[in-house]
Amino acid sequence: MAVSKVPPRILEWTRPVPREQWDASNPALLNAAKPYEEIEQKIGYTFQDKGFLLAAFTHCSLPANARLVPCILQPMDHLGDALLKFLLSAKLYGCLHPLSPRSLHDARKHVDSNYSFGLAAVRNGFHRFLRSGSPALSEAVVGYVRGLENAVGDAEDAFSGRSHVKVKHLPSGEPFEVWELLKRLG
């Protein structure tokens, strides 16, 4: 049997967040998480550890003394990207004919886009919960929201257009469960 030459702690950096960085039962943390119950209701999931929920909406520009949880967006972002890639691949797997790495990549790329998720986040009001210490970031979010509000036509029509999300790459008669999920959020 071959012995790995990779030191056992080499992948320690991939560990998303040591839970020891905050106390999940801290009354201040639980109180700060109260407004985020709206998000939990919309996504249909209740976080057991509210620290992860707060961390997901806390930008690193927020001063450390104003944070109840550390800035951990990058490891959470990588973990979320990997999970999303897996879930989209699993959902698209039965919808693509002929299936090839290229067709799977192209379909996943068109569904998994910052524009699609940004639009879904704004339509669901998630942008209101972002905690940031950056005026430039706050202005960019406000500008994005205003741009959507001022867009010609209904945002739902723009989001549900087949060409927008490139659903045309899929056979027209087959179910597209990811599309249904995006329609619910969008």
C-alpha positions as protocol buffer text, in pm:
chain_id: "A"
residue {
  index: 1
  type: MET
  ca { x: 0 y: 0 z: 0 }
}
residue {
  index: 2
  type: ALA
  ca { x: 136 y: 342 z: -98 }
}
residue {
  index: 3
  type: VAL
  ca { x: 203 y: 591 z: 177 }
}
residue {
  index: 4
  type: SER
  ca { x: 96 y: 949 z: 117 }
}
residue {
  index: 5
  type: LYS
  ca { x: 375 y: 1203 z: 101 }
}
residue {
  index: 6
  type: VAL
  ca { x: 134 y: 1485 z: 185 }
}
residue {
  index: 7
  type: PRO
  ca { x: 182 y: 1604 z: 543 }
}
residue {
  index: 8
  type: PRO
  ca { x: -136 y: 1537 z: 745 }
}
residue {
  index: 9
  type: ARG
  ca { x: -194 y: 1906 z: 828 }
}
residue {
  index: 10
  type: ILE
  ca { x: -139 y: 2036 z: 473 }
}
residue {
  index: 11
  type: LEU
  ca { x: -515 y: 2069 z: 415 }
}
residue {
  index: 12
  type: GLU
  ca { x: -587 y: 2231 z: 752 }
}
residue {
  index: 13
  type: TRP
  ca { x: -647 y: 2565 z: 575 }
}
residue {
  index: 14
  type: THR
  ca { x: -949 y: 2414 z: 398 }
}
residue {
  index: 15
  type: ARG
  ca { x: -1136 y: 2378 z: 726 }
}
residue {
  index: 16
  type: PRO
  ca { x: -1407 y: 2644 z: 683 }
}
residue {
  index: 17
  type: VAL
  ca { x: -1431 y: 2787 z: 1033 }
}
residue {
  index: 18
  type: PRO
  ca { x: -1334 y: 2660 z: 1374 }
}
residue {
  index: 19
  type: ARG
  ca { x: -1654 y: 2699 z: 1577 }
}
residue {
  index: 20
  type: GLU
  ca { x: -1441 y: 2789 z: 1876 }
}
residue {
  index: 21
  type: GLN
  ca { x: -1413 y: 3143 z: 1736 }
}
residue {
  index: 22
  type: TRP
  ca { x: -1752 y: 3238 z: 1881 }
}
residue {
  index: 23
  type: ASP
  ca { x: -1995 y: 3119 z: 2144 }
}
residue {
  index: 24
  type: ALA
  ca { x: -2313 y: 3003 z: 1970 }
}
residue {
  index: 25
  type: SER
  ca { x: -2513 y: 3057 z: 2290 }
}
residue {
  index: 26
  type: ASN
  ca { x: -2392 y: 3416 z: 2342 }
}
residue {
  index: 27
  type: PRO
  ca { x: -2706 y: 3629 z: 2404 }
}
residue {
  index: 28
  type: ALA
  ca { x: -2560 y: 3920 z: 2203 }
}
residue {
  index: 29
  type: LEU
  ca { x: -2505 y: 3690 z: 1903 }
}
residue {
  index: 30
  type: LEU
  ca { x: -2855 y: 3542 z: 1932 }
}
residue {
  index: 31
  type: ASN
  ca { x: -3006 y: 3890 z: 1961 }
}
residue {
  index: 32
  type: ALA
  ca { x: -2809 y: 4015 z: 1658 }
}
residue {
  index: 33
  type: ALA
  ca { x: -2938 y: 3717 z: 1459 }
}
residue {
  index: 34
  type: LYS
  ca { x: -3307 y: 3793 z: 1527 }
}
residue {
  index: 35
  type: PRO
  ca { x: -3357 y: 4007 z: 1211 }
}
residue {
  index: 36
  type: TYR
  ca { x: -3207 y: 3724 z: 1005 }
}
residue {
  index: 37
  type: GLU
  ca { x: -3502 y: 3497 z: 1087 }
}
residue {
  index: 38
  type: GLU
  ca { x: -3665 y: 3648 z: 777 }
}
residue {
  index: 39
  type: ILE
  ca { x: -3387 y: 3495 z: 567 }
}
residue {
  index: 40
  type: GLU
  ca { x: -3425 y: 3159 z: 738 }
}
residue {
  index: 41
  type: GLN
  ca { x: -3797 y: 3163 z: 659 }
}
residue {
  index: 42
  type: LYS
  ca { x: -3738 y: 3249 z: 294 }
}
residue {
  index: 43
  type: ILE
  ca { x: -3478 y: 2977 z: 238 }
}
residue {
  index: 44
  type: GLY
  ca { x: -3664 y: 2723 z: 451 }
}
residue {
  index: 45
  type: TYR
  ca { x: -3370 y: 2646 z: 679 }
}
residue {
  index: 46
  type: THR
  ca { x: -3304 y: 2732 z: 1043 }
}
residue {
  index: 47
  type: PHE
  ca { x: -2940 y: 2769 z: 1138 }
}
residue {
  index: 48
  type: GLN
  ca { x: -2853 y: 2582 z: 1457 }
}
residue {
  index: 49
  type: ASP
  ca { x: -2546 y: 2801 z: 1497 }
}
residue {
  index: 50
  type: LYS
  ca { x: -2651 y: 3160 z: 1423 }
}
residue {
  index: 51
  type: GLY
  ca { x: -2284 y: 3260 z: 1403 }
}
residue {
  index: 52
  type: PHE
  ca { x: -2263 y: 3110 z: 1055 }
}
residue {
  index: 53
  type: LEU
  ca { x: -2567 y: 3309 z: 946 }
}
residue {
  index: 54
  type: LEU
  ca { x: -2418 y: 3634 z: 1077 }
}
residue {
  index: 55
  type: ALA
  ca { x: -2080 y: 3552 z: 924 }
}
residue {
  index: 56
  type: ALA
  ca { x: -2237 y: 3500 z: 582 }
}
residue {
  index: 57
  type: PHE
  ca { x: -2369 y: 3858 z: 586 }
}
residue {
  index: 58
  type: THR
  ca { x: -2069 y: 4026 z: 751 }
}
residue {
  index: 59
  type: HIS
  ca { x: -1822 y: 4182 z: 507 }
}
residue {
  index: 60
  type: CYS
  ca { x: -1457 y: 4202 z: 611 }
}
residue {
  index: 61
  type: SER
  ca { x: -1471 y: 4582 z: 586 }
}
residue {
  index: 62
  type: LEU
  ca { x: -1685 y: 4595 z: 901 }
}
residue {
  index: 63
  type: PRO
  ca { x: -1453 y: 4705 z: 1185 }
}
residue {
  index: 64
  type: ALA
  ca { x: -1347 y: 4419 z: 1411 }
}
residue {
  index: 65
  type: ASN
  ca { x: -1494 y: 4588 z: 1718 }
}
residue {
  index: 66
  type: ALA
  ca { x: -1838 y: 4592 z: 1550 }
}
residue {
  index: 67
  type: ARG
  ca { x: -1835 y: 4220 z: 1465 }
}
residue {
  index: 68
  type: LEU
  ca { x: -1971 y: 3939 z: 1677 }
}
residue {
  index: 69
  type: VAL
  ca { x: -1814 y: 3680 z: 1447 }
}
residue {
  index: 70
  type: PRO
  ca { x: -1481 y: 3689 z: 1264 }
}
residue {
  index: 71
  type: CYS
  ca { x: -1450 y: 3772 z: 895 }
}
residue {
  index: 72
  type: ILE
  ca { x: -1468 y: 3433 z: 727 }
}
residue {
  index: 73
  type: LEU
  ca { x: -1623 y: 3513 z: 391 }
}
residue {
  index: 74
  type: GLN
  ca { x: -1345 y: 3361 z: 181 }
}
residue {
  index: 75
  type: PRO
  ca { x: -1350 y: 3006 z: 323 }
}
residue {
  index: 76
  type: MET
  ca { x: -1730 y: 3009 z: 332 }
}
residue {
  index: 77
  type: ASP
  ca { x: -1737 y: 3134 z: -27 }
}
residue {
  index: 78
  type: HIS
  ca { x: -1511 y: 2850 z: -144 }
}
residue {
  index: 79
  type: LEU
  ca { x: -1718 y: 2593 z: 43 }
}
residue {
  index: 80
  type: GLY
  ca { x: -2042 y: 2736 z: -97 }
}
residue {
  index: 81
  type: ASP
  ca { x: -1902 y: 2739 z: -452 }
}
residue {
  index: 82
  type: ALA
  ca { x: -1799 y: 2374 z: -424 }
}
residue {
  index: 83
  type: LEU
  ca { x: -2137 y: 2272 z: -283 }
}
residue {
  index: 84
  type: LEU
  ca { x: -2325 y: 2469 z: -548 }
}
residue {
  index: 85
  type: LYS
  ca { x: -2113 y: 2318 z: -826 }
}
residue {
  index: 86
  type: PHE
  ca { x: -2189 y: 1969 z: -694 }
}
residue {
  index: 87
  type: LEU
  ca { x: -2564 y: 2033 z: -659 }
}
residue {
  index: 88
  type: LEU
  ca { x: -2595 y: 2193 z: -1003 }
}
residue {
  index: 89
  type: SER
  ca { x: -2401 y: 1906 z: -1159 }
}
residue {
  index: 90
  type: ALA
  ca { x: -2630 y: 1653 z: -991 }
}
residue {
  index: 91
  type: LYS
  ca { x: -2943 y: 1837 z: -1108 }
}
residue {
  index: 92
  type: LEU
  ca { x: -2819 y: 1897 z: -1462 }
}
residue {
  index: 93
  type: TYR
  ca { x: -2681 y: 1545 z: -1504 }
}
residue {
  index: 94
  type: GLY
  ca { x: -3008 y: 1394 z: -1623 }
}
residue {
  index: 95
  type: CYS
  ca { x: -3110 y: 1692 z: -1836 }
}
residue {
  index: 96
  type: LEU
  ca { x: -2823 y: 1713 z: -2082 }
}
residue {
  index: 97
  type: HIS
  ca { x: -2809 y: 1495 z: -2391 }
}
residue {
  index: 98
  type: PRO
  ca { x: -2551 y: 1419 z: -2507 }
}
residue {
  index: 99
  type: LEU
  ca { x: -2373 y: 1453 z: -2175 }
}
residue {
  index: 100
  type: SER
  ca { x: -2015 y: 1565 z: -2197 }
}
residue {
  index: 101
  type: PRO
  ca { x: -1786 y: 1752 z: -1961 }
}
residue {
  index: 102
  type: ARG
  ca { x: -1819 y: 2054 z: -2190 }
}
residue {
  index: 103
  type: SER
  ca { x: -2201 y: 2055 z: -2202 }
}
residue {
  index: 104
  type: LEU
  ca { x: -2218 y: 2013 z: -1824 }
}
residue {
  index: 105
  type: HIS
  ca { x: -1967 y: 2295 z: -1771 }
}
residue {
  index: 106
  type: ASP
  ca { x: -2148 y: 2530 z: -2011 }
}
residue {
  index: 107
  type: ALA
  ca { x: -2492 y: 2467 z: -1860 }
}
residue {
  index: 108
  type: ARG
  ca { x: -2361 y: 2504 z: -1505 }
}
residue {
  index: 109
  type: LYS
  ca { x: -2177 y: 2824 z: -1595 }
}
residue {
  index: 110
  type: HIS
  ca { x: -2493 y: 2985 z: -1730 }
}
residue {
  index: 111
  type: VAL
  ca { x: -2703 y: 2894 z: -1426 }
}
residue {
  index: 112
  type: ASP
  ca { x: -2435 y: 2975 z: -1167 }
}
residue {
  index: 113
  type: SER
  ca { x: -2370 y: 3342 z: -1228 }
}
residue {
  index: 114
  type: ASN
  ca { x: -2327 y: 3642 z: -1002 }
}
residue {
  index: 115
  type: TYR
  ca { x: -2598 y: 3824 z: -1197 }
}
residue {
  index: 116
  type: SER
  ca { x: -2853 y: 3549 z: -1132 }
}
residue {
  index: 117
  type: PHE
  ca { x: -2771 y: 3529 z: -763 }
}
residue {
  index: 118
  type: GLY
  ca { x: -2751 y: 3906 z: -725 }
}
residue {
  index: 119
  type: LEU
  ca { x: -3094 y: 3943 z: -879 }
}
residue {
  index: 120
  type: ALA
  ca { x: -3237 y: 3668 z: -656 }
}
residue {
  index: 121
  type: ALA
  ca { x: -3076 y: 3828 z: -349 }
}
residue {
  index: 122
  type: VAL
  ca { x: -3227 y: 4169 z: -426 }
}
residue {
  index: 123
  type: ARG
  ca { x: -3570 y: 4029 z: -511 }
}
residue {
  index: 124
  type: ASN
  ca { x: -3574 y: 3850 z: -175 }
}
residue {
  index: 125
  type: GLY
  ca { x: -3437 y: 4151 z: 16 }
}
residue {
  index: 126
  type: PHE
  ca { x: -3119 y: 3976 z: 130 }
}
residue {
  index: 127
  type: HIS
  ca { x: -2909 y: 4282 z: 42 }
}
residue {
  index: 128
  type: ARG
  ca { x: -3070 y: 4467 z: 335 }
}
residue {
  index: 129
  type: PHE
  ca { x: -2891 y: 4237 z: 579 }
}
residue {
  index: 130
  type: LEU
  ca { x: -2534 y: 4291 z: 456 }
}
residue {
  index: 131
  type: ARG
  ca { x: -2315 y: 4440 z: 729 }
}
residue {
  index: 132
  type: SER
  ca { x: -2028 y: 4640 z: 586 }
}
residue {
  index: 133
  type: GLY
  ca { x: -1793 y: 4916 z: 689 }
}
residue {
  index: 134
  type: SER
  ca { x: -1723 y: 5021 z: 331 }
}
residue {
  index: 135
  type: PRO
  ca { x: -1910 y: 5322 z: 191 }
}
residue {
  index: 136
  type: ALA
  ca { x: -1800 y: 5219 z: -159 }
}
residue {
  index: 137
  type: LEU
  ca { x: -1953 y: 4872 z: -117 }
}
residue {
  index: 138
  type: SER
  ca { x: -2274 y: 5019 z: 25 }
}
residue {
  index: 139
  type: GLU
  ca { x: -2296 y: 5262 z: -269 }
}
residue {
  index: 140
  type: ALA
  ca { x: -2236 y: 4977 z: -515 }
}
residue {
  index: 141
  type: VAL
  ca { x: -2519 y: 4773 z: -360 }
}
residue {
  index: 142
  type: VAL
  ca { x: -2755 y: 5073 z: -365 }
}
residue {
  index: 143
  type: GLY
  ca { x: -2657 y: 5142 z: -727 }
}
residue {
  index: 144
  type: TYR
  ca { x: -2722 y: 4780 z: -825 }
}
residue {
  index: 145
  type: VAL
  ca { x: -3063 y: 4780 z: -655 }
}
residue {
  index: 146
  type: ARG
  ca { x: -3159 y: 5112 z: -820 }
}
residue {
  index: 147
  type: GLY
  ca { x: -3043 y: 4979 z: -1155 }
}
residue {
  index: 148
  type: LEU
  ca { x: -3273 y: 4680 z: -1118 }
}
residue {
  index: 149
  type: GLU
  ca { x: -3562 y: 4901 z: -1011 }
}
residue {
  index: 150
  type: ASN
  ca { x: -3510 y: 5131 z: -1310 }
}
residue {
  index: 151
  type: ALA
  ca { x: -3458 y: 4853 z: -1562 }
}
residue {
  index: 152
  type: VAL
  ca { x: -3691 y: 4854 z: -1860 }
}
residue {
  index: 153
  type: GLY
  ca { x: -3957 y: 4587 z: -1813 }
}
residue {
  index: 154
  type: ASP
  ca { x: -4033 y: 4364 z: -1522 }
}
residue {
  index: 155
  type: ALA
  ca { x: -3727 y: 4205 z: -1357 }
}
residue {
  index: 156
  type: GLU
  ca { x: -3916 y: 3876 z: -1336 }
}
residue {
  index: 157
  type: ASP
  ca { x: -3965 y: 3873 z: -1712 }
}
residue {
  index: 158
  type: ALA
  ca { x: -3598 y: 3949 z: -1765 }
}
residue {
  index: 159
  type: PHE
  ca { x: -3494 y: 3678 z: -1521 }
}
residue {
  index: 160
  type: SER
  ca { x: -3730 y: 3413 z: -1658 }
}
residue {
  index: 161
  type: GLY
  ca { x: -3629 y: 3464 z: -2021 }
}
residue {
  index: 162
  type: ARG
  ca { x: -3484 y: 3148 z: -2170 }
}
residue {
  index: 163
  type: SER
  ca { x: -3201 y: 3333 z: -2340 }
}
residue {
  index: 164
  type: HIS
  ca { x: -3102 y: 3509 z: -2017 }
}
residue {
  index: 165
  type: VAL
  ca { x: -3018 y: 3192 z: -1828 }
}
residue {
  index: 166
  type: LYS
  ca { x: -2935 y: 2999 z: -2145 }
}
residue {
  index: 167
  type: VAL
  ca { x: -3188 y: 2726 z: -2082 }
}
residue {
  index: 168
  type: LYS
  ca { x: -3188 y: 2677 z: -2459 }
}
residue {
  index: 169
  type: HIS
  ca { x: -2891 y: 2444 z: -2407 }
}
residue {
  index: 170
  type: LEU
  ca { x: -3128 y: 2194 z: -2247 }
}
residue {
  index: 171
  type: PRO
  ca { x: -3387 y: 1981 z: -2426 }
}
residue {
  index: 172
  type: SER
  ca { x: -3712 y: 2176 z: -2422 }
}
residue {
  index: 173
  type: GLY
  ca { x: -3937 y: 1896 z: -2298 }
}
residue {
  index: 174
  type: GLU
  ca { x: -3739 y: 1785 z: -1996 }
}
residue {
  index: 175
  type: PRO
  ca { x: -3786 y: 1900 z: -1638 }
}
residue {
  index: 176
  type: PHE
  ca { x: -3533 y: 2151 z: -1516 }
}
residue {
  index: 177
  type: GLU
  ca { x: -3549 y: 2146 z: -1137 }
}
residue {
  index: 178
  type: VAL
  ca { x: -3272 y: 2402 z: -1087 }
}
residue {
  index: 179
  type: TRP
  ca { x: -3467 y: 2644 z: -1303 }
}
residue {
  index: 180
  type: GLU
  ca { x: -3772 y: 2594 z: -1077 }
}
residue {
  index: 181
  type: LEU
  ca { x: -3559 y: 2670 z: -771 }
}
residue {
  index: 182
  type: LEU
  ca { x: -3425 y: 2987 z: -933 }
}
residue {
  index: 183
  type: LYS
  ca { x: -3778 y: 3091 z: -1027 }
}
residue {
  index: 184
  type: ARG
  ca { x: -3887 y: 3054 z: -663 }
}
residue {
  index: 185
  type: LEU
  ca { x: -3597 y: 3268 z: -541 }
}
residue {
  index: 186
  type: GLY
  ca { x: -3608 y: 3502 z: -840 }
}
